[in-house]
Amino acid sequence: MVKAVGIDSGTKSMDIFGFDDETNEVIIDVAVDRNEVTRNPRIIIDILRQVQEEHGKIDAIVGPCGYGIPLKPAREATDEEIALATFITRADVERRLKIVGLRELMVLMREAQDLNIYFTPGVIHLPTVPEWRKANRIDLGTADKVFTVALSIVRHSEKEGVPYNRVNLIAVEIGFAYTSAMAVKNGQIVDAMAGTAGFPGYLGMGFMDSELAYALANALDDFGKLILFEGGSAYIAGIDPFTITPEEFVKLAKTDERVAKGYNAMVEAIVKDVFTLLPSVKPEAIYLSGRFSRIPEFFKDVKDVLEDAFSKYGFSVEVRKLESRAKAKEAAEGSAIIANGIAGGVYKELVDVLRLRESSGSIFDWVYLKEKDKLKIFERLEL
């Protein structure tokens, strides 16, 4: 019997899901406003302790850890590992961006000796991704994207009746800020188009034209991380994403010509993310998850466009909604599944197939610049 809890840290909320693998009982399923966590990170620790008090000792908890840390108990994480997983400049620390609250929460988790918390890798730490695909990448998929993949593999295995090591799919998470797509071949993550290094999401523009990066770096006295949350489909549509809900954005796109441009850019970006991964895997299915996938009309539009795009190349791939028991985000259940596997529960084999225990390195290991230029990066970060 294993009790496991997972935590997914999103732009809008931090979601917590947990279950007992003997009774299949859900022991927690909540979403906490991310602004609350930024103001008071200890709120998450308090919730975990309350769950443990009500349900008995939790065997493993997978905590949120930004860009990820090679798999290890939180109590063993170093200051440098936590800083790199949440890397940010001093100026952005002073602005109290949400990632600052995440960093403080990770420190609290390291200190919470009564809670069996683990930090887990991002995609770039995995040995299953060839090194040439990591070249000059930092955001190859944050730790929570691995959570989404874990749930996708489990659902596909259940639906098709195949073992984890025979699962081939692409998992797409369409969140409030970014869209990420991960390629899974034989049950292992082998490639990704993710977040700030993928095609445009709802808030963020995704990867940036190097010339634009050059122009911004020279035009701004302070090139802050908030810029990475601009320029996406909402901005193309000319709407305020913090007053117009995603549901309203989808509706407006059907009647407003400018909004439609942003909407088309977002849908097309998902297709481009997926097709960019086809040299790495021939998927048996595409699984959509995240905030936008729960909007029926949006899901149908993406499904139709993706399936039509595949049919033009002469083969059929079904686009499916990633089903989750969680009222919270799908990645929260995926995180709990990984926690269960770490503790030797029913999903132990999945953790083995994903080779999470073999994760290694740091997010800057595959940046191929002159050493003096790489050193300047570390001089400017708040580590």
Beta strands, then each sheet from edge to edge (+ up, - down):
strand 1: 3-9
strand 2: 13-20
strand 3: 26-33
strand 4: 60-62
strand 5: 72-73
strand 6: 117-119
strand 7: 169-174
strand 8: 179-185
strand 9: 188-193
strand 10: 285-289
strand 11: 318-321
sheet 1: 3+ 2- 1+ 4+ 6+ 5-
sheet 2: 9+ 8- 7+ 10+ 11+
end
